[in-house]
């Protein structure tokens, strides 16, 4: 009879712990790569969205021989002479006119069949259009207080703040149709009006929605002198948030809260303050003028769409010229390369950006 004393040897506790440690290290090394790959995919989607909007704008121009207005609408201007429930008023964003050109013809038909003001709570304004969201900005779906859906994209109105207004009536004497960018209130420009060159003039960019009560995407209601120069607006914003004493707009007051509203705070931007800078408004009303730079959750800058339809990533450290300068109504922009990109007839010689 043969007796076998063969032992089946397994892992010791120490060996098991070593294996677990190795697996943990490999996961730690791979996780950032996976996250970077996901963010790269989100950035590509965001970039493609802007590219599609650029194509939509040019298709619109081919049909109507003009760009859409930054703030338009069907119906009268004054709240005293027309009800908001039965007219688009003059606060409709360019996204509404462009709907047939980015596969939203049915939604556009619903609006044209029963036009309504963008703040009226009409059911068709609650449609969250996927192309209007940048995946890098998270999954925020809530928009305006009336149930309106939101957007992460906006249209360029130039390098000024005072003409960013979208009042129903020009009671203060300002002509809000004279912004120096392609898109302004009740103003329809053409390719031939972009004499600075289509490859040197911005059409669109993006903006981040706020993650907190006082961070990027919120707008400061500081009014008066603080909105006369970019430097005064910048002084209200430190380490990514507005200072505690600075009042923040609460009147649907974050960037992009209504995709359908042509008010500057929601769907337009200007080039006075560099990308990812603070937004400041001249009054506690979402239809007032102010400084509204683009912003994003991408590292280092924002995607933009130029008037030639190309998409470029603009670094947040782009030259912004004299941040203590008052805005101008003609001639060269005082806000450096960034200001020059916002104007369509400024006459600047734009440097590499």
C-alpha positions in Angstrom: 0.0 0.0 0.0 1.3 3.4 -1.0 0.6 6.4 1.2 0.6 9.9 -0.4 1.3 13.0 1.7 0.8 15.4 -1.2 -0.4 18.9 0.0 -2.5 21.2 -2.2 -0.9 24.6 -1.7 -3.1 27.8 -1.9 -2.4 31.5 -1.5 -1.2 32.7 1.8 -2.9 35.8 3.3 0.2 37.9 2.4 0.1 36.8 -1.3 -3.6 37.5 -1.5 -3.0 41.0 -0.2 -0.2 41.6 -2.7 -2.5 40.5 -5.6 -5.3 42.9 -4.3 -2.8 45.7 -4.0 -1.5 45.1 -7.6 -5.1 45.2 -8.9 -5.8 48.4 -7.0 -2.7 50.0 -8.5 -3.7 49.0 -12.0 -7.2 50.4 -11.6 -5.7 53.6 -10.2 -3.5 53.9 -13.3 -6.3 53.1 -15.8 -9.1 55.2 -14.3 -7.7 58.6 -15.3 -7.2 57.3 -18.8 -10.8 56.1 -18.9 -12.0 59.4 -17.6 -9.9 61.3 -20.1 -11.3 59.2 -22.9 -14.8 59.9 -21.8 -14.1 63.6 -21.6 -12.5 63.6 -25.0 -15.7 62.0 -26.4 -17.8 64.7 -24.6 -15.6 67.4 -26.0 -16.1 66.0 -29.5 -19.8 66.0 -29.1 -19.8 69.5 -27.9 -17.6 70.6 -30.8 -19.8 68.8 -33.3 -22.9 70.5 -31.9 -21.4 73.9 -32.6 -20.4 72.7 -36.1 -24.0 71.7 -36.8 -25.3 75.0 -35.6 -22.7 76.8 -37.9 -24.1 74.8 -40.8 -27.7 75.6 -39.8 -26.9 79.3 -39.7 -25.4 79.2 -43.2 -28.3 77.1 -44.6 -30.7 79.7 -43.1 -28.6 82.4 -44.8 -28.9 80.6 -48.1 -32.7 80.6 -47.9 -33.3 84.1 -46.4 -30.1 85.9 -47.6 -29.4 87.0 -44.0 -28.4 85.6 -40.6 -31.2 85.2 -38.0 -31.6 87.9 -35.5 -30.2 87.4 -32.0 -33.5 88.5 -30.5 -36.6 88.5 -32.7 -40.2 87.3 -32.6 -43.6 87.5 -34.2 -46.0 90.1 -32.8 -45.8 93.5 -31.2 -43.3 94.9 -28.8 -45.3 96.4 -25.9 -46.8 94.4 -23.1 -49.6 97.0 -23.0 -50.8 96.3 -26.5 -50.5 92.6 -27.0 -51.0 89.6 -24.6 -48.0 87.3 -24.0 -50.1 84.2 -24.4 -50.8 84.8 -28.1 -47.7 86.3 -29.6 -44.0 85.5 -29.7 -43.3 89.2 -28.8 -39.7 90.3 -29.6 -37.8 88.1 -27.3 -37.4 84.9 -29.3 -33.9 83.5 -29.7 -32.1 82.6 -32.9 -32.4 79.0 -31.9 -36.2 79.2 -32.7 -35.7 80.6 -36.2 -33.0 78.0 -36.8 -35.1 75.0 -35.7 -36.0 73.7 -39.2 -32.2 73.6 -40.0 -31.2 71.3 -37.1 -34.0 68.7 -37.4 -36.6 70.4 -35.3 -39.1 71.4 -38.0 -42.1 69.8 -36.1 -41.2 71.9 -33.0 -41.0 75.0 -35.1 -44.4 74.3 -36.6 -45.9 74.0 -33.1 -44.5 77.4 -32.3 -45.6 79.1 -35.6 -49.1 77.6 -35.3 -49.6 79.1 -31.8 -46.8 81.7 -31.1 -46.1 82.4 -27.5 -43.7 84.5 -25.5 -40.6 82.5 -24.3 -41.5 82.9 -20.7 -45.2 82.0 -21.1 -44.9 78.3 -20.1 -46.0 77.0 -23.5 -45.5 73.2 -23.6 -43.3 73.3 -26.7 -40.8 75.4 -24.9 -40.2 72.6 -22.4 -38.7 70.3 -25.0 -35.0 69.7 -24.0 -33.2 69.4 -27.4 -30.2 67.2 -27.1 -28.2 69.3 -29.5 -28.5 72.3 -27.2 -26.6 70.6 -24.4 -22.9 70.1 -24.0 -22.2 66.7 -22.4 -19.2 68.1 -20.4 -21.6 70.4 -18.5 -23.3 67.6 -16.7 -26.9 66.5 -16.8 -28.7 69.6 -15.7 -32.2 69.6 -17.3 -34.1 72.2 -15.3 -34.3 75.6 -17.0 -36.6 78.6 -16.6 -39.1 78.9 -13.8 -41.9 78.5 -16.4 -40.7 75.1 -17.3 -38.6 76.2 -20.3 -35.7 73.9 -21.2 -32.0 75.1 -21.2 -29.1 75.5 -23.5 -25.3 75.5 -23.3 -24.8 77.5 -26.5 -25.1 81.2 -27.3 -24.7 83.8 -30.1 -22.1 86.6 -30.4 -23.2 90.2 -30.1 -19.8 91.9 -30.2 -17.6 93.7 -27.7 -20.1 96.0 -25.9 -22.4 95.8 -22.8 -24.9 98.7 -23.2 -26.3 97.4 -26.5 -26.9 93.8 -25.1 -30.3 94.9 -23.8 -33.6 93.3 -25.0 -36.2 95.7 -23.6 -39.7 95.5 -24.9 -39.6 99.2 -25.5 -36.5 101.5 -25.8 -37.6 103.7 -22.9 -34.0 104.7 -22.0 -33.2 105.9 -25.5 -30.8 103.1 -26.4 -30.9 101.4 -29.8 -30.4 97.8 -28.9 -30.2 96.8 -32.6 -26.7 98.3 -33.0 -24.5 95.7 -31.3 -21.1 95.3 -33.1 -21.4 91.6 -33.4 -23.4 89.5 -35.9 -26.4 88.9 -33.6 -28.4 91.6 -31.8 -32.0 92.7 -31.2 -34.2 92.9 -34.3 -31.1 93.2 -36.5 -30.4 91.0 -39.5 -26.9 90.9 -40.9 -25.5 89.3 -44.0 -22.2 87.7 -44.9 -21.3 90.8 -46.8 -21.6 92.8 -43.5 -18.8 90.8 -42.0 -16.0 93.0 -43.5 -13.5 91.9 -40.8 -13.5 88.5 -42.4 -15.6 85.4 -41.7 -12.6 83.5 -40.4 -11.9 86.4 -37.9 -15.4 86.9 -36.6 -17.3 84.9 -34.0 -20.8 83.6 -34.5 -21.3 81.2 -31.5 -19.7 79.8 -28.4 -20.9 78.0 -25.2 -21.6 78.7 -21.6 -21.6 76.6 -18.4 -24.6 76.3 -16.1 -23.9 77.0 -12.4 -23.1 74.2 -9.9 -23.7 76.5 -7.0 -25.5 79.6 -6.0 -22.6 82.0 -6.8 -20.3 80.2 -9.3 -19.6 80.2 -13.0 -22.8 80.6 -15.0 -24.5 82.9 -12.5 -24.8 86.6 -13.2 -24.0 89.4 -10.7 -26.6 92.3 -10.5 -24.2 95.0 -9.7 -25.4 97.8 -11.9 -24.1 101.3 -12.4 -20.3 101.8 -12.5 -19.2 98.2 -12.0 -20.6 97.3 -15.4 -18.8 100.2 -17.3 -15.5 98.3 -17.6 -14.5 94.7 -17.5 -12.0 95.4 -14.7 -14.9 96.5 -12.4 -16.8 93.3 -13.2 -13.8 91.1 -12.6 -13.3 92.7 -9.2 -16.6 91.1 -8.0 -15.4 87.5 -8.8 -12.6 85.8 -6.9 -11.4 82.1 -7.0 -14.3 81.0 -9.2 -17.1 82.6 -7.3 -18.7 86.0 -6.7 -17.8 87.7 -3.4 -20.4 87.2 -0.7 -21.6 90.8 -0.8 -22.3 90.8 -4.5 -26.1 90.4 -5.3 -26.8 87.6 -7.8 -29.6 87.6 -10.3 -32.4 85.3 -9.2 -34.9 86.2 -12.0 -34.3 83.0 -13.9 -30.8 84.4 -13.7 -28.3 81.8 -14.9 -26.8 81.6 -18.3 -28.8 79.5 -20.7 -31.8 79.0 -18.4 -34.1 79.4 -21.4 -33.0 78.2 -24.9 -35.9 80.0 -26.6 -35.3 83.4 -25.0 -33.3 86.0 -26.9 -32.4 88.0 -23.8 -28.6 88.3 -23.6 -28.4 86.6 -20.2 -29.8 83.4 -21.8 -28.6 83.0 -25.3 -26.0 85.7 -26.3 -22.5 86.6 -25.3 -20.0 89.5 -25.8 -16.2 89.7 -26.0 -15.2 92.2 -23.3 -14.2 89.6 -20.6 -12.1 86.5 -21.5 -13.7 83.1 -21.6 -14.5 81.6 -18.2 -14.7 85.0 -16.7 -17.5 86.5 -14.6 -20.9 87.8 -15.9 -22.2 91.1 -14.7 -25.5 92.8 -15.4 -26.6 96.4 -15.2 -29.9 95.8 -13.4 -31.8 93.1 -11.5 -33.7 92.0 -14.6 -32.9 89.3 -17.1 -33.6 91.6 -20.1 -30.9 94.2 -19.1 -27.5 94.6 -20.7 -24.2 93.6 -19.3 -21.0 91.6 -19.7 -21.6 87.9 -20.6 -18.5 86.0 -21.6 -18.7 82.4 -22.8 -17.7 79.7 -20.4 -17.4 75.9 -20.2 -16.4 72.9 -18.1 -13.6 72.1 -20.6 -10.2 72.6 -19.2 -8.6 75.9 -20.4 -11.1 77.6 -22.6 -14.2 77.3 -24.8 -15.2 76.1 -28.2 -16.4 78.7 -30.7 -17.9 78.7 -34.1 -16.6 81.4 -36.5 -18.6 83.1 -39.3 -17.0 80.8 -41.9 -18.5 77.8 -40.1 -15.2 76.5 -38.7 -15.0 75.5 -35.0 -12.0 76.7 -32.9 -11.0 76.2 -29.2 -10.2 79.6 -27.7 -7.8 79.6 -24.7 -9.2 81.5 -21.7 -5.9 83.4 -21.5 -6.4 85.0 -24.9 -5.4 88.7 -25.1 -8.2 91.0 -23.8 -6.4 94.3 -24.2 -7.3 97.2 -21.8 -9.7 95.8 -19.2 -10.1 99.2 -17.7 -11.4 100.7 -21.0 -14.9 101.9 -21.6 -16.7 100.2 -24.5 -16.7 101.9 -28.0 -19.4 102.2 -30.7 -17.1 102.3 -33.7 -13.5 101.6 -34.7 -11.0 99.2 -33.1 -12.0 97.2 -30.1 -10.1 98.1 -26.9 -10.3 94.5 -25.7 -7.4 93.0 -27.7 -7.7 90.0 -29.9 -10.7 88.7 -28.0 -12.6 92.0 -28.6 -11.6 92.0 -32.3 -13.0 88.5 -32.8 -16.4 89.7 -31.5 -16.7 92.6 -34.0 -17.7 92.2 -37.6 -16.7 95.7 -38.8 -14.2 96.9 -36.2 -11.3 97.2 -38.8 -8.9 95.3 -36.6 -5.9 93.3 -37.9 -6.6 90.1 -36.0 -3.5 88.3 -34.7 -3.2 84.5 -34.3 -5.6 83.1 -31.7 
